[in-house]
Amino acid sequence: MELISRPEAKKRELTHYFTGKFCKYGHISKRFISTCKCFDCGLAETAKYSLHITDPEKNRIRIQEWRDKNPERAREVSRIGQKKYQKTTKGQLRKFCKRASIRLSSGKSYKSKRSLLDYSPEEFENYLIEGTEFSSIAEAMMSGYHLDHIVPISYISEIIEDKDLQFRIAMDLENLRLIPAEENFKKGNRIDFPEVVEVASYLSNKYKIPLNISNK
């Protein structure tokens, strides 16, 4: 292989150069002009980060070992990742599913709860932001809006015994809306609003249950 310095390789508009010397990890191979990293180091790094595909278990052990050695950094990375995830459409749906589940004391995992719903995270977000000034649920949350269960969860849990059905009704799209926080606090768990009566009637017919408030 031709010996060529990095400056010379740059002049010749090449993508790599070769010094014939060991890299700090003991490899003798071509090096990338952009990073000065040798090809063998690049291949080793690629192999390490492709473990999640080729050997998931080995990759899980590697990650756990890194977390054990770097607990503070691992917590920081986890916090950053969670904040980013919570702003995504899927993250928003997961958050509200979890909140509804806690209030209903259903105790199911997120995947189990999600399987009870007949809409995707994207459909969830599109439904809620339709007709609003917001481009995402996260933007609405940061603007002081809350996700309101029109028919309150407390009323649903009082009328319906089946935990799965409680969750499906509470998280039915027709029972959800975005409203300003102060309006949500004012509404609370009251059921004497026209929109609550109307949605309760719709849900009663849809799920064939005695949820109609006018019959309470």
N, C-alpha and C positions, 0 to 999 in steps of 0.2 A: 504494500500500500504506500502511496506517495506521501512523503512527509510534507506538510504544509502548515504554516502558522495561521492563527486566526485572522490577523490583519490581512494577510495575503489572500486567504479564502474569501474574506469580505470583498476585497477588490475584484476578485473573479466572480463575485455574486454566487458563491456556492452556499449550500445549506449546512455544511459540516467541514471540519478540519481534522488533521491527524498529526500529533506531536511525537508519537512513538513512546510516550512516557506513561507510567502508571497513574491512574486517577487515585484519589484518596481511599478508594475501596479496593484497590489492587487490580483494576481492569486495564487492559491495553486495547483500546478500540477507538473508532472515530468519535468525535465530539460535536455536539450541536453548536452552531455559532450563536444562536439566540440565548442559550442558557449555560454553555460551557460544560454541560452534563454529557458524560460518555454514553454511547449506545447501550452498553451492557447495564449501566445503572438505570437507564430508562426502561429497559426490558424487565429488570427486576422489580422496579416500582409498579409497572403496569401489571405484572403478575400478582403482586401483593394486593393491589386494589381490585383485581378481578376475582378474588377469592369468593366474593359474595355470590358469584355465578357458578364458578367451578367447584367450590367446596364451602358451602354456607356454614357448616359446623366449625371448620377451621377458622373461618373469618370471624365467627361469633366469639371464639376463644381468643383470637388476636385482639379484638376490640375490647373484650373484658379485661385482658391483661393490661392494655393501655390505660383503661379506666382505673384499674387498681393502682397503677404506678403514678397516675396523674389525676387524683380525685378532684382537686379544685378546678383544673382545666376542664375536666369532664363535665362537672356541674355547670360551668360557664357555657360550654358548647351546647349542653342540653337546654339551658334556659334560652339561649339564642334561637335554637331550633324550634322550641315550643312556641316562642313569640311569633316566629315566621309562619309556623303551621297554623296557629290560631287565626291568622289573618286570611288564610285561604278559605275557599268555599267549603271544602271538606272539613276543615278545622272548625268553622263556624257551626256546621250541622252537628258535628260530634259534640261540641260544647253544649248546645241546646238539648241534644238527646240526653246527655249526661245529667243536665240540670233537671229535666223532666223526670228522668228515671229516679233521681235522688228524692224528688218531691213525692213521687209515687211509691218509693221504696220497692222498686221492681228488682233491683240487684242483678240485672242482666249485664253482660258485657256489651261494649259498643257494637261489635259485629252482630251480635244476636238482636240488639235493638234495631239496628239499621235494616236488618232483613225483614222487619215488621212493616217498614214503610214502603209505599208504592211509588216513590219518586227518588230521583238522583240528587246529589248535592247541587248540581247545576240548576236543576228544575226548582229546587228549594230556594236558591238565591234569586233566580229570575222572577219567580212568583212574588217574592217579598219586595223587590226593588222596582217592580213594574209600576210605572206611573209616579215614581218618586224622583227626586233630584240626585239620588245616589247611584254610583256605579257598582257598589258592592255592599254586602251586609256589614263588613268591617268598617267601611266608611261611615255608614249610618250609626254604628255603635260609637265611633269616635266623635260623632256629631251630637251625642246625647240622646240617641234613640234606644228603645228597648224592644225586645221581641215580646209581644203580648199574646197570651193564650186567651182568645176572646171569651170562650167558655172556660172559666177558671179551672185549673187542675184540681183544686180542693173540692169543687162541685162534682167534677167527673169521678174522682176517687170515692166520693160519698155515695154516688148513684150506682157505679159499676164495680163489681167485685173482681172480675177477671183482670189480672195485672197486664197481660199483653194487650187486651182490648183498651184498657185505660190509656196505655201508651200510644196506641194507634190513633185514638180519638184526640188526645192532647196534642199530638204532633201532626194531625191532619192539616193539610195546607189551608183549607177553608177556615180553620180555627186559629190561624196565625196571621199576625200583621206587625208592622213596625210603627211604633207611635212614640212621641216624645216622652222622656222619662217622667216629667211632671204629670202628664196625662195618665201614664201607667200607674203612678203612685196614687193618683186621685181615684182611679177605677178600682184598684185593689182586687178583692175577690167578690165584688158586688155582681149580682146577676140581674139587676133591675134596669139594665140599659137595653134599648130596642135592638141594637146589633147583637147583643148576647142572646136574646130570645130568638132572633132570626137564625143565627148560626146553630143554636141548640136544636132548633126544629129541623134544620138541614141534616145535622149529624144523627139525629134520632131516626130520620127516614133512611139515611144511608146505611147505618149499622143495625137497624131494626131493634132499637133499644128505647126504653122509656126515659129519654134525656130531655124531652120537651119541657121547658121551664113553666110554660103556661099550665101544665098538668100537675105541677109540684104542689 
